[in-house]
Amino acid sequence: MEQSFSIEKSTIRKVTMRILPYMFIAYLVAFLDRVSITYASIGGMDKSLHITSSAFGLLSGIFFIGYFLCEVPSNMLLGRFGARKWIARILITWGFVTVITAFASSITHLYILRFLLGVAEAGFFPGMILYITFWFRPKERARAVALFMTAPPLANAFGAPVSTWIVQHVHWADIPGWRWLFILAGIPAIILGFITLFYLTDRPENAKWLNQKEKDWLHIELKKEQETKTNVKSLSFNKVLKSKIVWKFTFINLTYVVGLYGISFWMPRIIQSLSNVLTTTQVGIITMIPYLCGAVSMVLISRRSDRTGERKYHAAFGPFLGTIGLIGVLLSHNPFVSVIMICIATAGLYSFSGPYWAFTSSMVTAELAVIGIGIINSIGNFGGFVGPYAIGLLNNSTGSVSAGIAFLALMLMLTSIQVMLIKRGKTPLDNKQSA
């Protein structure tokens, strides 16, 4: 018994230390590449290429069209070629696309390259989630995903001051700073892609960094779950499409992602609009603060939700808090108070994901989950196009970011209301299983 516990402890420790830091860094690099266009925008790109607010909104969102179209095929190819080769391919191609973006000479070039960036990166997030299932038992996966998903707010937090410093101060070889930003953001992805080919291991049985006893233990533990899954028959795609619970969670995710990426791509501009004396570098430093609040709230609310076992109200609280924060930004005429309100909004936004996905997995039955969660995630990501583009259109038509902020507040309020309308208890499929 004691020896078995020792093997379990050492195996989990080795797997955690080997895989999670890598995944965190890879996802951090992914978000730096996604949002680099935001800081290039305020650093001279808009002026150089004559980009309007609505055009910037479309540029930000068109990434998600490519991502949406290629997410499922990319995940299927990961299963065919193996995680090591396919994740390396994703990193290298999106890195090259980001570097090439530095040489765009027109808005049309940017549209094409942003779409291709979405195509290149498609499948990365679900591929990482799938990879976690190859190495972690169900009881360890929530913690693994939570640690992995702290990367986006931290990428934004630390990427903001660094990115704005680059666009303002790096002008090597007479190349503008905003162009250097794309080059310097893309290179880490390319380097990490080549490292992946040597560092990542497809399956536990191939892990040279585990001894034979640890490999055998992990194989047996993961096999137990697989045997349980074989007893659950997945429903057909058409039947899943008719599931009300799947569509309820899909629309919750959609309105949330509209708010999430609307704020992610427009926050520097919102902060810039608060004062006409802030430099680009100062905007980056201030932008760092709300994202740090988001990272802390994500961990704290997820832990509290796990400790209490309550999901619904924890999930509804996040977007509600986000709504309050955004309304506060609209009502405030003091820049300092507005930044505090932005911090509150961002804390609410990032506290949502942990309880929401735990709530989703508890309400969507095993029969629905295989296809259903794919639908929830894929259609939800389409909100990444809607949010930034809608704000750009509203900004163009009104000449102010206020209408866009009000739109995001509405989306987050809808998210909170939808979560509250979900009725707890067994779904018809659950009742059928227990009958």
N, C-alpha and C positions, 0 to 999 in steps of 0.2 A: 504493500500500500504506500509506504513512504517513498520507495524507489519510483513508483508510478507517478506520485505527486511531483517528485524531483524532475522527472523527464518532462512532465506537462509544463512545469514552471520554466525550465530551461528552453524548451521548444518555443513557447509563446514569447518569451523574452527575445530570443534570437530572431524570430519571424518579425516581431514588432520593430526591433531596432534595424533590421535589414530593409524592410519594405516601406514602413510609414514615412521615415524622413525623405526617402526618394520620391514617394508619391506627393508629399507636401511640396517639395521643391518643384516638381514637374507641374503641378496645378498652379503654383505661384507664378511660374514662368508663363503659363497659359494665359492667366489673367493680365499680366503685364503686357503681353502682346495684344490682347483684346482691347485694352483701354489706352494703349499708346496713342491712338488717334485722337483721344480726348485732349491730351496735353499738347500734341502737335497742333491741334486746332487753335488753342489759346496762345500758342507760341509762334504763330506766323504763317501756318499752313493756309488758313482761311483767306488771309490777305493775298498770299502768293498765287493761289489758284482760284480766287474769286468765289469762295464757297459761302452760300447763304445759310441761314439757320435751318431751313427745311432740308437743304441739300446735306448738311451735316447730320441731321436726324436720320436721313435715308442711308447715309454712309455708315452710321453707327449700327443701324438695324439690319442692313442687307447681309451682314455677316451671318445672322441667324437663319436667313433663307437657305444659304448653302449648307449650314449646319443641320437644319431641319430635314432637308432633302436627302442628305447622305448619312445621317446618324445610324439608322437601322442597318443599311448595307455595310457600313464600316464595322459595326459590331459583329456582324456575321463573318466578315473577313478576318477579324481578330481570332475568332474561334477556329478558323481554317488554318491561318498561318502561325498562330501562337502569339501570346502577349508580347514576348520579347521583340520579335521582328516587327509586329504591327504597330506597337506603341512607339518604337524607334522611328518607323516610317512617318507616323503622325507628327512627331516632334521635328524631324528634319524638314519635312515639306512645309509645315507652317512657319518654321524659322526662315526658310528661303523666301517664302511669300512675303513675310514681314520685311526682310531686308530689301527685296525688290521694290516694295512700296515707297522706299526712300527716293526712288528715281522717277516716281510718277510726275507727269508734266501737265496733267489735266484732271478735271473732276471725273471724266469717263474712265481714265486709268484707275483712279481710286475706287470707283464702283466695282470694276472688274476684280481688282485685287482684294477688296474686302469680301466679296462673294467667294473668291477662291480660298481666302483664309478660313472661312466657315467650312468649305468643302474639305480643306486639309485637316482641320481640327476636329471634324465630325467624328463622333464615336469615342473621343478621348475620355469624357466624364463617365459615360456608361461602361466603357472598357475598364476604367479604373475600379468602378464598383464591382464589375464582374470579376476582376482580378483579386479583389479582396475575398470573394467567396472561394477562391482556389486555396487560400492560406489560413483563413480565420473561421472558427466555428460560429454559429449564429449568435451565441451569447457574447462574443467579443467583437462582432461586426459593428454594432452601434457606436461603440467607443472609437473603433478604427475609422469609421466614416466621419465622425465628429472631428477627430484630429486632422483628418485629411481636408475637411471642408472649412477649417479656419484659414486656409490659404487665400481665398478671395478677399476678405476684408483686410488681411495683413498685406496682401499684394498691393491693394489700393492705398493702404496706409503708408507703406514705405516707398511704394512706387511714385506717389504723388510728389513729394519733395525732390526726389532724385530726377524724375522726368522733367519737372519744371525747371530745375537747375540746368539740365542738359540743354533744353530748348533756349534758355536765356544765355548760357555761357559757353557752350561747345560750338565753335564755328571753324573747326579744323579744315584746312585746304579750301577755305572760302565757301564751304558747304554750310547752309543754314542749320541751326540747331535742331529744328523740327525734323529735318531729314536724317540727321545723325541719330535722333531718338529711335527711329525705325530700325536703323542698322544695329544700334547697340541693344535694342530689345530682341531682335531676331537671332543674333549670334548665340546667346545662351541656349536657346531651344535647339539649334543645330548641334552644338557641342554636347548637350544632354542626350540628344538622340543617338549619337555615336557611342556615348558612354553606356546607354541603355542596352546596346547589343552585347556588351561584355558583362554588365552588372546584373541585369534582370534575369530571373529564372522562371521558366514557364510553369513548372509544377513542382510540388514538394519532392517527388522522387528524383528530380534532377538537381536538387540543391546540394552542392558540395560543401556548403557551410553548415549543414546539419549532419550529425552522425547517424549511423544506421538505426539506432534505437529511436531517435527523435523522428526520423523519416517514417518508421513503421507506426509509431504512436499517432502522428498527425494523419497519416493515410487512413488508419482505422477510424479515428474520430470523424473525419470528413466523410468517410464511406457510410457511417451511421446515418448522417443527414441525407445522403443520396438515396439510401434505401427507403427512408421515410418519404422522400419526394416521389419515388416511383409508384407509390400507392395512391398518389393524387393525380387525377387525369385532368390535363389542361383543356379548357373549352376552346372551340374554334374561334377564329378571328371575328366572324359574323356574330356569334353569340356574345362575345365580349363587347362588341360595339353596341349591343342592345342593353347593356348593364347600366342602370341609372347611377349606381354608386361610383362606377368608373368615371362617368361623365361629370358627376358632382365634384370629384376630386380633381378632374382635369381642368374644370373652369376655375376652381380655387387656385390651382397652380398657375393658370394663365394670367389671371388678374394680378397675382402676386409678382410674377416675373415682369409684367408690364411696369410695375412700381419699382422693382429691384434694379432693372437695367435702365429705366428712365433716370433714376437718381445716379446710378453708377457712371453713365456717360455725360450727364449734365451737371453733376455737382460742382466741378471747378468753375463752370460758367455761372452757376447760381451764386457761388461765393464771390466770384469776381464782380457780380452785379451789385453786391452789398456796399461796395465802396469804390470810388474812382481813384484812390491813391495807392491801392495794393499793386505790388509788382507781381510778375508771373511766379517768381520763386516764393513770395509770401503766400500767394494763393495755394501753391503746392503744400506748404507747411501747414496752413490752416486746414486743408483738405484731409491731411493725415489724422487729425483729431477725431472726427466722426467715425472713421473706419476703425480706429483703435477701440472706440466705444462699442462698435458693432461686434468686433472679435470677442471682447469681454462678455457682452450680453449673450452671444451665441453659446458660449461655454456655460455660463451661469444658469440660463433658462433651461438648456438641455439637461444639465445635471439635476436641476430641481424637478423637471418633468420625469426623469428616470427615477429619482428618489421617491416621489409621491405616486408614480405610476399613472398620473393624470395627463392626458394628451390634448383633449379638445379645447379646454379653456386656455392652456398654455399656448396652443397654436393660434387661437383667436386673439390673444393678448398682443402678440407682436405687431401685426398689421394695424391694430387699433391704436397702439402707441405711435406707430409710424404716421398714422393719420393726424393725431394730436400734434405731433412735431411739425408736420408740414403746414397745418393750419396756423400754428404759432409763427412760422416763417412768414406767412402771408399777412398776419396781423401786426407783426413787429416792425418798427421803423428804426430800431437800434441794431447796428451790425453785430454787436457782442451778443445780444439776446438771440438774434437770428441764428448765429453759429451754435448756440446752446440748443435751440430748437432743431437744427439740422442733426446735431448729435443724438438727440432723443429719437428723431425719425429713423436714423441709421441703426441705432440700437434696437429699435422695434423691428426693423426689416430683417436684420440678421438673426434675431432670436427666434424667428419663425420656423426655419428649415428643420431643425432637430425634432421638435414635437410634431410638426406636420407630417414628416415621412414616417415617424413611429405611429401616428394616428392612421395614416393611409394603410400601412401594412397590417394594422389591427382590424381594419374595416373591409379591406379588399381580400376576399377569400383566396386560398391557395389555387383554386381552379381558375380564378380570374387573373391572378398576379402575373403570370409569365408574359401575357400579352397586355394586360391592363395597365401595369406600371410603365410599360414602354409607351403606351398611348398617352398616359398622364404626363410623362417626362417630355416626349417629343412635341406634343401640341402646346404644352406649357412653355417650352423654349421659344415658341413662335412669338410669345409676349416680348421677347428681347428685340424683335423687329418693331412691334406695335408701339412700345413705350417711347424709345428715342425718336422715332419718326413723327409720332403724334405731337410730342413736345416741340420738335422743330417746326412743324406746320403752325402750331398755336403761337409760337414765338414770332414767326414770320408775319402772321396775320395781325397780331396785337402789338408787336414791337416790345414785348415784355415777357420775362420768364414766369410772371405771376399766374397766367392762365395754364401754363404747363404744370406748375406746382399744384394748382387746384385739381387738375386732371389726375395727377399721381395720387393725391389725397383721396379722391373718389375711388380709384382702383383699389387702394389699400383698405378703404372702408368696406367696399364690396367683398374683398377677400375675407375680412373678419366676420361679416354678416353670413357669408356662405358657410364658413366653418361652424358658426353657431347653429345654423339650420340643419346640420347633419345630426340625425337622430341615432343615439347609441342603441345597442342591442343587436341581435343577430339579423343578418340579411337572409333572404329566402334560401340562398344556397347553403348558408350555415345550418339553417333548420333542417334542410334536406340531409346534410351530412350526419346530423345528430339523431335523425329519426330512426 
